[in-house]
Amino acid sequence: MEEVRNDEFVYPVERSELDRLCLEMVREYSCDTVYFKDKNSHFLWNSKQHAAQVGVESAEDMLGKCDFDFFPETFAQAARNIEIEIMRTGMPRLNIAEELERPSGKAYFLASKYPFYNEKNEIIGTWGISHNITDQKSLEKELEKSNQKLQRLARVDDLTGLYNRRYFYETLDRMISIYEARKDDNLTFAILAIDIDGMKYINDQYGHPNGDDVLRMVASSLICNTKKADSSFRVGGDEFMILVPDCDKKSAIILANKLACAIADTRVPMGDKFEKITISLGLSVYEKGMDVSELISSADRKLYKSKRNGKNQVSF
């Protein structure tokens, strides 16, 4: 190649030849799709990658055709609408997120579209570049799933599937803030402190695997016998808490007795026999001005009262 000097910069070839070579490199080797269209959005020039994307042998096979010949109507119409606006305003559209349904699954692209000018600076169409970000999207979705799983693990007890101690304190603190700010004093919320009676005996007599079965049974009963709005937590070995929003003391007592009866009526298999399981409960109802420790302490004191008075009962 003969070097051509232009002022102080030296071109390896004539400028016109260089322009042709650069365009040819883009057509042949660009990993992104590159295209030029006329005012009717018919293709004038396409990269090989664009041809591969739409499933034709050669970029020449796309000449004179449009997006409607290769893509779903909604996708093609959205592209056409953007191109009409670009030609009307002369303003490019950058980083357009595109989603394309394919037999193999969804594909995602990030596209930028520009006005296409002639030598008289008149808009004669549009041109654009589209970058395939499907792999990136897949990675983002995997990361999102992982983050959701981590968030779940951070607040869920593995053994019982109930929320854990950490999330109990977060939820209780948030609930106090909500009810402290409410003007309607007709309804409040309650917490139920729950302890399984005789759990040490079960673990000692039948082993911890059977003890774990008891914990799972109790957790299941709590979920089945509370409303969707109620939240159940395992806060310790055999200790549970339930938050009951929008209730009064009477309805909270009814719920507590319902839970005690439901669990007492269930027999858990232990080896070759079935054991009756019971729980003791303490109920505390939130009053404005109470803080987290005061509310929990009140429920715990009433729970211990149930234990002292013979277990399998509710104190309030």
C-alpha positions in Angstrom: 0.0 0.0 0.0 1.2 3.5 -0.8 1.3 6.0 2.0 -0.7 9.2 1.4 0.3 12.3 3.4 -2.5 14.7 4.6 -1.0 17.6 6.4 1.0 16.0 9.2 -0.9 12.7 9.3 0.0 9.9 7.0 -2.8 7.7 5.6 -1.8 4.1 4.6 -4.0 4.5 1.5 -6.0 7.0 -0.3 -8.8 8.5 1.9 -11.6 7.2 -0.3 -10.0 3.7 -0.3 -9.6 3.9 3.5 -13.3 4.8 3.9 -14.2 1.8 1.7 -12.0 -0.5 3.7 -13.3 0.6 7.1 -16.9 0.1 5.9 -16.0 -3.3 4.6 -14.4 -4.3 7.9 -17.6 -3.2 9.7 -19.7 -5.3 7.2 -17.6 -8.4 7.5 -16.4 -8.5 11.1 -18.6 -6.5 13.4 -20.1 -8.6 16.1 -22.9 -6.0 16.4 -25.6 -5.6 13.7 -25.1 -2.5 11.6 -27.6 -1.3 8.9 -28.7 1.6 6.8 -32.3 2.2 5.8 -34.2 4.5 3.4 -37.1 6.8 4.4 -39.5 3.8 4.1 -37.3 1.8 6.5 -36.1 -0.5 3.7 -32.6 -1.9 4.1 -29.9 -0.2 2.0 -26.9 -1.8 3.6 -26.4 -4.5 6.2 -23.6 -6.2 8.1 -23.0 -9.9 7.9 -24.0 -10.2 11.6 -27.3 -8.6 10.8 -27.9 -11.3 8.1 -27.0 -14.0 10.5 -29.3 -12.6 13.1 -32.3 -12.8 10.8 -31.3 -16.2 9.4 -30.4 -15.3 5.7 -27.3 -16.4 3.9 -26.0 -13.0 2.8 -26.5 -9.4 3.7 -27.4 -8.9 0.0 -30.6 -10.9 0.7 -31.8 -8.2 3.0 -31.6 -5.3 0.4 -34.9 -3.6 -0.2 -36.7 -5.5 2.6 -37.7 -4.2 6.0 -38.1 -5.4 9.6 -41.6 -6.7 8.8 -40.0 -9.3 6.5 -37.9 -10.7 9.3 -39.4 -9.9 12.7 -42.7 -10.1 14.6 -45.1 -7.3 13.7 -45.0 -5.6 17.1 -41.2 -5.6 17.1 -41.1 -4.3 13.5 -43.7 -1.6 14.1 -41.9 -0.3 17.3 -38.7 0.0 15.2 -40.6 1.8 12.4 -42.2 4.3 14.9 -38.8 5.2 16.3 -37.3 5.7 12.8 -40.2 8.0 11.8 -39.6 10.1 14.9 -35.8 10.3 14.2 -36.4 11.4 10.6 -38.9 14.0 11.8 -36.7 15.5 14.5 -33.2 14.7 13.3 -32.5 13.5 16.8 -30.9 10.1 17.4 -32.3 7.5 19.9 -29.7 5.9 22.0 -29.6 2.7 24.1 -33.0 1.4 23.2 -33.9 -1.8 25.0 -35.3 -4.4 22.6 -36.8 -7.8 23.4 -37.3 -10.4 20.6 -39.2 -13.6 21.0 -37.4 -16.5 19.2 -38.1 -20.3 19.0 -35.0 -20.8 21.2 -36.2 -18.2 23.8 -36.1 -14.5 24.3 -33.2 -12.4 22.9 -32.3 -9.0 24.2 -30.6 -6.1 22.3 -29.4 -2.6 23.1 -29.9 -0.5 20.0 -29.0 3.0 18.9 -30.5 4.6 15.8 -29.4 7.8 14.0 -30.6 10.0 11.1 -28.9 9.1 7.8 -27.9 12.3 5.8 -26.9 12.8 2.2 -24.2 15.2 0.9 -26.7 18.1 1.1 -27.3 17.4 4.8 -30.8 16.1 4.0 -32.2 13.2 5.9 -32.7 10.3 3.6 -33.3 7.6 6.1 -31.8 6.1 9.3 -29.0 3.9 10.3 -28.3 2.0 13.5 -26.3 -0.4 15.6 -27.7 -3.2 17.7 -25.7 -5.1 20.4 -26.9 -8.5 21.5 -27.1 -8.5 25.3 -28.9 -11.8 25.8 -26.0 -13.4 27.7 -25.7 -10.3 29.9 -29.5 -10.4 30.6 -29.3 -14.1 31.5 -26.5 -13.3 33.9 -28.5 -10.4 35.4 -31.5 -12.8 35.9 -29.3 -15.4 37.6 -27.8 -12.8 39.8 -31.3 -11.5 40.6 -32.4 -15.0 41.5 -29.3 -15.5 43.7 -29.9 -12.2 45.4 -33.5 -13.1 46.1 -32.4 -16.5 47.5 -29.9 -14.8 49.7 -32.5 -12.3 50.9 -34.8 -15.2 51.6 -32.1 -17.1 53.5 -31.3 -14.0 55.5 -34.9 -13.9 56.9 -36.1 -17.5 56.8 -35.4 -20.3 59.2 -34.2 -23.3 57.2 -35.7 -26.0 59.5 -39.3 -24.7 59.7 -39.7 -22.4 56.8 -40.9 -19.6 59.1 -39.3 -16.2 59.3 -36.3 -16.1 61.6 -35.4 -14.1 64.7 -33.6 -11.3 62.8 -36.6 -10.7 60.5 -39.0 -10.8 63.5 -37.2 -7.8 65.1 -37.1 -5.9 61.8 -40.8 -6.5 61.2 -41.8 -5.7 64.8 -39.9 -2.4 64.7 -41.6 -1.5 61.4 -45.0 -2.4 62.7 -44.6 -0.3 65.8 -43.6 2.7 63.6 -46.8 2.2 61.5 -49.2 1.9 64.4 -47.5 4.7 66.3 -48.3 7.0 63.4 -51.9 5.8 62.9 -54.7 8.0 64.1 -57.3 5.2 64.2 -57.0 3.7 67.7 -59.8 1.1 67.2 -57.5 -1.5 66.0 -53.9 -2.3 67.1 -51.7 -5.3 66.7 -50.7 -8.2 69.0 -47.8 -10.5 69.5 -48.0 -14.1 70.6 -45.0 -15.6 72.3 -45.1 -19.4 72.0 -43.0 -22.2 73.6 -43.4 -25.9 73.0 -44.1 -27.8 76.2 -41.7 -30.6 77.2 -39.3 -30.1 74.2 -36.3 -31.2 76.3 -38.1 -34.5 77.1 -38.8 -35.1 73.4 -35.2 -34.5 72.4 -33.8 -36.6 75.3 -36.3 -39.5 74.9 -36.6 -39.7 71.1 -33.6 -37.8 69.7 -33.2 -34.5 67.9 -34.4 -35.7 64.5 -37.8 -36.4 66.1 -37.6 -33.1 67.9 -37.1 -31.4 64.5 -40.3 -33.1 63.3 -42.1 -31.6 66.2 -40.8 -28.1 65.3 -41.9 -28.5 61.7 -45.3 -29.7 62.8 -45.8 -26.8 65.1 -44.6 -24.4 62.4 -47.1 -25.9 59.9 -49.9 -25.6 62.4 -49.1 -21.9 63.0 -49.2 -21.2 59.3 -52.4 -23.2 58.7 -54.3 -21.6 61.6 -53.4 -18.0 61.1 -54.5 -15.5 58.5 -52.4 -14.5 55.5 -51.7 -11.1 57.0 -50.3 -12.7 60.2 -46.6 -13.4 60.3 -45.1 -16.4 62.1 -41.4 -16.6 63.3 -39.1 -19.1 64.9 -37.0 -17.0 67.2 -35.2 -19.7 69.2 -34.9 -23.4 69.6 -38.5 -24.2 70.4 -39.7 -20.6 70.7 -42.0 -18.9 68.2 -43.6 -15.5 67.8 -46.6 -14.4 65.8 -47.5 -10.9 64.8 -51.2 -10.3 64.4 -52.0 -6.9 62.7 -55.3 -5.0 62.8 -56.8 -6.8 65.8 -58.1 -6.1 69.2 -57.4 -8.1 72.4 -60.5 -10.3 72.2 -59.7 -11.5 68.6 -56.1 -12.1 69.5 -57.1 -14.3 72.5 -59.5 -16.2 70.2 -56.6 -16.9 67.8 -54.2 -17.9 70.6 -56.7 -20.5 72.0 -57.3 -21.8 68.5 -53.6 -22.4 68.0 -53.3 -24.1 71.4 -56.2 -26.4 70.6 -55.0 -27.2 67.0 -51.6 -28.3 68.2 -52.9 -30.2 71.2 -55.3 -32.2 68.9 -52.4 -33.3 66.7 -50.4 -36.4 67.5 -46.8 -36.7 66.3 -45.3 -40.1 65.4 -42.4 -41.0 67.7 -40.9 -44.4 66.9 -43.7 -46.9 67.4 -46.1 -44.6 69.1 -47.7 -41.1 68.9 -47.0 -38.3 71.3 -49.3 -35.4 72.2 -47.7 -32.0 71.8 -48.8 -28.9 73.5 -47.7 -25.2 73.6 -47.9 -22.4 76.1 -48.7 -18.9 74.9 -48.3 -15.3 76.1 -50.2 -12.5 74.5 -49.3 -8.8 74.5 -51.3 -6.1 72.7 -49.5 -3.0 71.5 -50.4 0.4 73.0 -49.0 3.6 71.7 -45.7 4.6 73.4 -44.5 1.0 73.8 -41.1 0.1 72.4 -39.9 -3.3 71.0 -38.3 -4.5 74.3 -41.3 -3.6 76.4 -43.7 -5.4 74.0 -41.6 -8.5 73.9 -41.0 -8.5 77.6 -44.7 -8.3 78.3 -45.5 -11.3 76.0 -42.6 -13.3 77.6 -43.8 -12.6 81.1 -47.3 -13.9 80.2 -45.8 -16.9 78.5 -43.9 -17.8 81.7 -47.2 -17.4 83.5 -48.7 -20.1 81.3 -45.8 -22.4 82.0 -46.1 -21.9 85.8 -49.8 -22.4 85.7 -49.6 -25.9 84.1 -48.7 -25.3 80.4 -51.0 -25.8 77.4 -52.8 -22.5 77.9 -52.9 -18.8 77.0 -52.1 -16.0 79.4 -52.9 -12.4 78.5 
